[in-house]
Amino acid sequence: MDLKDFVRQVPDFPKPGINFFDISTLIGNADAWRTTIERMAVITSTWEPDYLLAIDARGFLAASPLAIQTGCGIIMVRKRGKLPGLVRRTAYGLEYGSDEVEIQADAIKPGQKVAIVDDLLATGGTIMAAAKLAREQGAEVVGAMCVIELAFLKGRERLDMPFEGLICYDSE
């Protein structure tokens, strides 16, 4: 199954000049979504993580069924102000701006292995921010996985962990 057939592209969203790669149409097709999660599980299992670090919000969609398939727990990486209790926070750059993410300060114990899960790799900023937060708690980041990789933005080159993307776009 070619999963690219199920991804919709939306021009000029969320800003003029940005081409948004929308997974709504992928997750809306049960067979395509099942295939996506099964393929992600095969790759993620080779890393043997203890936890999946799920990035807010579409990363939650992939990480939830993936955690069931792989037997991992999930740790949420959320936008600023969305997590209760003590948090660690870091800022990062996006393809079209900047943002901050947080993780609960007691979410990871030193030595635990985590794999980062998101819907899309663009410039790599969000994944590197999640990795920084995990490492500050003593985690080993064993890999990162996305449904879509925008290879033309060269985000993979900025990552310092193994990375796999299921669907690759070489140009806008």
C-alpha positions in Angstrom: 0.0 0.0 0.0 1.4 3.4 -0.9 0.6 5.6 2.1 1.3 8.7 0.1 -2.0 8.2 -1.6 -3.7 9.0 1.7 -2.0 12.2 2.6 -3.7 15.5 1.6 -1.7 18.6 0.8 -3.2 21.9 1.8 -1.5 25.0 0.3 -1.0 28.2 2.3 -1.7 26.7 5.7 -1.1 27.7 8.4 0.6 30.7 6.7 0.9 31.8 3.1 3.7 29.9 1.3 3.5 26.9 3.6 2.3 23.6 2.1 0.7 21.6 4.9 0.9 17.8 4.7 -2.3 16.7 6.3 -2.6 13.2 7.9 -6.3 13.6 8.6 -7.1 11.7 5.4 -4.6 9.0 6.3 -6.0 8.4 9.8 -9.5 8.5 8.4 -8.9 5.3 6.4 -8.8 2.3 8.7 -6.7 0.1 6.4 -4.1 2.8 5.7 -3.9 3.8 9.4 -3.5 0.2 10.4 -0.7 -0.3 7.9 1.0 2.9 9.1 1.0 1.7 12.7 2.2 -1.8 11.8 5.1 -0.4 9.7 6.0 2.0 12.5 5.9 -0.8 15.1 8.4 -3.0 13.1 10.9 -0.1 13.0 10.4 1.1 16.5 10.6 -2.4 18.0 14.2 -2.7 16.8 15.2 0.2 19.1 13.7 -1.5 22.2 12.5 1.6 23.9 10.9 1.7 27.4 8.8 4.7 26.4 7.5 6.6 23.4 7.9 10.3 23.6 4.8 11.5 21.9 4.9 15.1 20.6 1.8 17.3 20.9 -0.7 16.8 19.3 -0.6 14.7 16.2 2.3 12.6 17.6 -0.2 11.4 20.2 -2.3 9.9 17.4 0.5 7.7 16.2 2.1 7.0 19.6 -1.1 5.6 21.2 -1.7 2.6 18.9 2.1 2.2 18.5 2.5 1.9 22.3 0.0 -1.0 22.3 1.8 -2.7 19.4 5.2 -2.4 21.0 4.4 -2.7 24.7 5.8 0.7 25.6 4.5 3.4 27.8 3.9 6.9 26.5 5.3 10.2 27.8 3.7 13.4 26.5 5.8 16.3 25.1 3.3 19.2 25.2 3.1 22.8 24.3 3.8 25.2 27.2 1.2 25.3 30.0 -0.6 22.1 29.1 1.0 19.7 31.7 0.3 19.7 35.5 3.0 19.7 38.2 6.7 20.5 37.8 7.9 20.6 34.2 11.1 21.0 32.2 10.7 23.4 29.2 12.7 24.3 26.1 12.3 26.6 23.2 12.9 25.5 19.5 12.6 26.8 16.0 9.9 25.7 13.5 9.8 25.9 9.7 7.6 29.0 10.1 8.3 30.4 13.6 9.2 29.2 17.1 7.6 27.5 20.1 8.2 25.9 23.4 7.5 22.3 24.7 7.4 20.8 28.1 7.7 17.4 29.7 6.9 16.5 33.3 10.0 16.7 35.5 9.5 13.2 36.9 8.4 11.5 33.6 11.7 9.6 32.9 14.2 7.9 35.2 17.9 8.0 34.3 18.9 5.2 32.0 15.5 4.6 30.5 15.3 4.4 26.7 12.9 6.5 24.7 11.9 6.7 21.0 10.4 10.0 19.8 7.1 9.8 17.8 5.6 12.6 15.7 3.5 13.0 12.6 6.0 14.9 10.5 9.7 15.8 10.3 10.3 19.3 8.8 13.4 21.1 10.1 14.0 18.8 13.1 13.4 21.5 15.8 10.6 19.8 17.6 12.3 16.4 17.7 15.6 17.9 18.9 13.7 19.8 21.6 12.0 16.6 22.8 15.4 14.8 22.8 16.9 17.6 24.8 14.2 17.4 27.5 14.5 13.6 27.7 18.3 13.7 28.0 18.1 16.3 30.7 16.2 13.6 32.7 18.9 11.0 31.9 17.2 9.2 29.2 18.8 7.5 26.2 17.2 8.6 23.0 17.3 5.5 20.9 15.5 6.8 17.8 12.8 9.0 16.3 10.0 8.1 14.0 7.5 10.2 11.9 4.8 9.3 9.5 6.0 11.9 7.1 9.5 13.3 6.3 9.9 16.5 4.3 13.4 15.6 3.0 13.7 18.9 1.1 13.9 20.8 4.5 16.9 18.6 5.6 15.6 18.0 9.1 17.2 14.6 9.2 20.6 16.2 9.0 20.0 18.0 12.2 19.1 14.9 14.2 21.6 13.1 16.4 19.7 9.8 16.7 18.5 7.2 14.3 15.5 8.4 12.4 12.9 6.7 10.2 10.0 8.3 8.3 7.4 6.2 6.5 6.5 8.6 3.8 9.1 10.9 2.2 8.6 14.0 0.1 11.7 15.2 -1.7 10.1 18.5 -2.9 7.2 20.8 -2.0 
